[in-house]
């Protein structure tokens, strides 16, 4: 970061506020999908645990809605106050979108409160209650899709943004890919957060029946989180391909220039998420009668994932950008000629695919162990619950860091190749600074979520049997 730029500046403020808004929005959009599915499964299977999981999680979502709206208002306030040219253009060209967005927010909030406060009143009319939940998710998804149209427009605007139709502005080159990527990411994120709440409740519950329930809840949340994580590389590939097809300059900046090392770090974070998921299952399979016989396969899968992780970490170049010159110790750092292929994307694609496949294979074995043996819910290794807290932390940090990359991909433009950023802050942020900001965002987010957890799960919480 240039020395003449103040530590607290307009860019940092909008960065932190926007990231927090998007993280809370991801939770309140992803978790209700998970909740409604669980309520439906409880109705169909008669397993009361699904009903309890859905209801307790919805309590957290209901509180989080208010905080999401507060950060959304703060983001709009900062954008209008500090970036008037950009905000004026966006509001002018996307006026119908923002108008519909405001209406749908009111509808979504109303459906959310109706869904939450009629849980008991509609206990005998579950189909109606679930229908309200489905409507809530549909409206929430439409809200996300509308705002994705604005966000994707800033990176990949159509020709002549001043004369293009509203549909051309929204249906730009990366709108579809961004919608798919965020939809899957939100579901995965919601699952990981449910697993986090379950782990916290597991540690604070005294009754064995409650510890057994929260052990099961953590398993379900982690399963959804990892299932979404496994699907994300495909969505990420589709989104990245759309960016590449739109403009080679953005592609070079992302993958071979100043932002390339961000993707190396992303590989580290995603690799740790997958390794953490395998480790969680390796620990928890011990509580399944006869589950020990599967541990040999787990060990092999872990080593395959670890080797794939190592291949992903090998960079094509140790230089931070194409314009950098080797200085100091970096001049001695080279990849042996016979191993250069490990730094290329085909090798990394195979490595990531291997990690995803073995993670899916481990989950298949875990499900088989549950189906063939008796599960001792509540008897899980404490380290497994710590993993359930570790995975959401990595997930939040990854979302914050890579969200900033999508914005920095525009370079020195508010709207790529249309509206330049003439502020003193129009530079590609160094990796260390971006990681520090993402870390701060992660800490603030979890501090707020723990406060919500305390209000929703602990204050006035009554221990109840599933």
RATA-V225473 format. One record per residue. RES is the residue in one letter. PHI is phi as a letter, one per 40 degrees, with the letter a starting at -180 (* if undefined). NEAR is the number of other ideal C-beta (glycine too) atoms within 12 Angstrom. Layout:
<<RES/PHI/NEAR> <RES/PHI/NEAR>>
This chain:
<<X/*/22> <X/d/16> <X/c/7> <X/c/10> <X/c/19> <X/c/14> <X/d/15> <X/b/15> <X/b/24> <X/d/23> <X/c/34> <X/c/28> <X/c/25> <X/c/34> <X/c/33> <X/c/33> <X/c/33> <X/c/32> <X/c/37> <X/c/39> <X/c/37> <X/c/38> <X/c/43> <X/c/41> <X/c/41> <X/c/43> <X/c/47> <X/c/46> <X/c/43> <X/c/41> <X/c/49> <X/c/44> <X/c/37> <X/c/43> <X/c/48> <X/c/39> <X/c/31> <X/c/37> <X/c/41> <X/c/24> <X/c/24> <X/c/26> <X/c/26> <X/c/15> <X/c/14> <X/g/11> <X/c/20> <X/c/21> <X/c/30> <X/c/30> <X/c/32> <X/c/33> <X/d/39> <X/c/39> <X/c/33> <X/c/39> <X/c/47> <X/c/40> <X/c/33> <X/c/43> <X/c/45> <X/c/31> <X/c/30> <X/c/39> <X/d/34> <X/c/22> <X/c/31> <X/d/37> <X/c/24> <X/c/20> <X/c/33> <X/c/31> <X/c/18> <X/c/24> <X/c/30> <X/c/27> <X/c/19> <X/c/27> <X/c/31> <X/c/20> <X/c/17> <X/b/25> <X/b/30> <X/c/19> <X/c/20> <X/c/32> <X/c/26> <X/c/17> <X/c/25> <X/c/31> <X/c/22> <X/c/18> <X/c/32> <X/b/36> <X/d/17> <X/c/20> <X/c/30> <X/c/27> <X/c/15> <X/c/24> <X/d/30> <X/c/23> <X/c/18> <X/c/26> <X/c/29> <X/c/17> <X/c/22> <X/c/37> <X/c/26> <X/c/20> <X/c/31> <X/c/38> <X/c/21> <X/c/24> <X/c/36> <X/c/34> <X/c/18> <X/b/25> <X/d/30> <X/c/13> <X/c/15> <X/b/21> <X/c/17> <X/c/12> <X/b/15> <X/c/26> <X/c/17> <X/c/20> <X/c/33> <X/c/31> <X/c/22> <X/c/33> <X/c/39> <X/c/23> <X/c/24> <X/d/38> <X/c/35> <X/c/22> <X/c/31> <X/c/42> <X/c/28> <X/c/26> <X/d/38> <X/c/39> <X/c/29> <X/c/33> <X/c/37> <X/c/38> <X/c/38> <X/c/37> <X/c/37> <X/c/39> <X/d/38> <X/c/40> <X/c/40> <X/b/41> <X/c/38> <X/c/30> <X/c/17> <X/f/13> <X/d/29> <X/c/16> <X/b/13> <X/c/20> <X/c/17> <X/d/24> <X/c/16> <X/c/22> <X/c/35> <X/c/34> <X/c/25> <X/c/37> <X/c/29> <X/b/37> <X/c/36> <X/c/25> <X/c/31> <X/c/38> <X/d/31> <X/c/30> <X/c/38> <X/c/39> <X/c/31> <X/c/33> <X/c/40> <X/c/41> <X/c/42> <X/c/46> <X/c/48> <X/c/46> <X/c/46> <X/c/49> <X/c/49> <X/c/50> <X/c/48> <X/c/43> <X/c/46> <X/c/47> <X/c/38> <X/c/33> <X/c/40> <X/c/36> <X/c/25> <X/b/21> <X/c/31> <X/b/14> <X/c/19> <X/c/18> <X/c/20> <X/c/29> <X/c/29> <X/c/27> <X/c/31> <X/c/41> <X/c/39> <X/c/36> <X/c/44> <X/c/44> <X/c/42> <X/c/37> <X/c/48> <X/c/48> <X/c/38> <X/c/39> <X/c/46> <X/c/41> <X/d/27> <X/c/40> <X/c/44> <X/c/34> <X/c/25> <X/c/37> <X/d/34> <X/c/21> <X/c/27> <X/c/35> <X/c/22> <X/c/24> <X/c/36> <X/c/33> <X/c/21> <X/c/28> <X/c/36> <X/c/25> <X/c/18> <X/c/29> <X/a/24> <X/c/14> <X/c/22> <X/c/33> <X/d/24> <X/c/20> <X/c/31> <X/c/35> <X/b/31> <X/b/28> <X/b/27> <X/c/29> <X/c/35> <X/c/32> <X/c/31> <X/c/38> <X/c/34> <X/c/31> <X/c/29> <X/d/39> <X/c/33> <X/c/27> <X/c/34> <X/c/41> <X/c/36> <X/c/29> <X/c/43> <X/c/45> <X/c/36> <X/c/38> <X/c/50> <X/c/45> <X/c/32> <X/d/41> <X/c/47> <X/c/37> <X/c/31> <X/c/41> <X/c/39> <X/c/26> <X/c/29> <X/c/30> <X/c/18> <X/g/19> <X/c/31> <X/c/17> <X/c/17> <X/c/31> <X/c/25> <X/c/15> <X/c/26> <X/c/34> <X/c/21> <X/c/19> <X/c/35> <X/c/30> <X/c/21> <X/c/28> <X/c/38> <X/c/24> <X/c/23> <X/c/33> <X/c/32> <X/c/22> <X/c/31> <X/c/38> <X/c/30> <X/c/28> <X/c/30> <X/c/27> <X/a/25> <X/c/23> <X/c/22> <X/c/24> <X/a/22> <X/c/16> <X/c/13> <X/c/18> <X/b/12> <X/c/14> <X/b/12> <X/g/11> <X/c/9> <X/c/15> <X/c/12> <X/c/9> <X/c/15> <X/b/18> <X/c/19> <X/d/11> <X/d/9> <X/c/8> <X/b/15> <X/d/16> <X/c/19> <X/c/25> <X/c/26> <X/c/21> <X/c/26> <X/d/15> <X/c/25> <X/c/33> <X/c/23> <X/c/20> <X/c/33> <X/c/34> <X/c/25> <X/c/28> <X/c/41> <X/c/37> <X/c/22> <X/c/34> <X/c/43> <X/c/27> <X/c/27> <X/c/39> <X/c/35> <X/c/22> <X/c/30> <X/c/36> <X/c/22> <X/c/20> <X/c/29> <X/c/27> <X/c/16> <X/b/17> <X/b/21> <X/c/14> <X/c/25> <X/b/22> <X/c/27> <X/g/30> <X/b/24> <X/c/36> <X/c/22> <X/d/19> <X/c/18> <X/c/34> <X/c/35> <X/c/24> <X/c/35> <X/c/46> <X/c/34> <X/c/29> <X/c/45> <X/c/44> <X/c/33> <X/c/37> <X/c/47> <X/c/42> <X/c/37> <X/c/40> <X/c/41> <X/c/41> <X/c/41> <X/c/38> <X/c/36> <X/c/38> <X/c/37> <X/c/39> <X/c/34> <X/c/35> <X/c/40> <X/c/37> <X/g/28> <X/c/22> <X/b/28> <X/c/33> <X/b/34> <X/d/33> <X/f/23> <X/b/28> <X/b/27> <X/c/16> <X/c/28> <X/c/14> <X/c/22> <X/c/16> <X/b/28> <X/c/24> <X/b/21> <X/c/32> <X/c/30> <X/d/21> <X/d/27> <X/c/16> <X/c/26> <X/c/36> <X/c/26> <X/c/23> <X/c/36> <X/c/37> <X/c/24> <X/c/27> <X/d/35> <X/c/30> <X/c/22> <X/c/25> <X/c/39> <X/c/31> <X/c/17> <X/c/28> <X/c/38> <X/c/24> <X/c/19> <X/c/33> <X/d/33> <X/c/21> <X/c/20> <X/c/29> <X/c/35> <X/b/22> <X/c/13> <X/g/10> <X/c/23> <X/b/13> <X/c/21> <X/a/16> <X/c/15> <X/c/28>>
